[in-house]
């Protein structure tokens, strides 16, 4: 731990301190590049990307059940 009582997070691959600013464009660029490469490889192997509607639900909502008074005594 540092002298100011903050924990230092170490990355698994390089054993170096992880960056504290995880929202910057520079930090996210390697992830974006890897994602673009993975998508390109997927498409080149015959994969297909399907757009899902915004309001799509895997299991539609069910009507509430009224079980009042149906249990055994």
Secondary structure, DSSP 4 states (H G I P E B T S, - for coil): --TTS-PPPBPTTT-SBPPS-TTSHHHHHHHHHHHHHHHHHHHHTT----PPPTT--SS---PPP--TT-S--
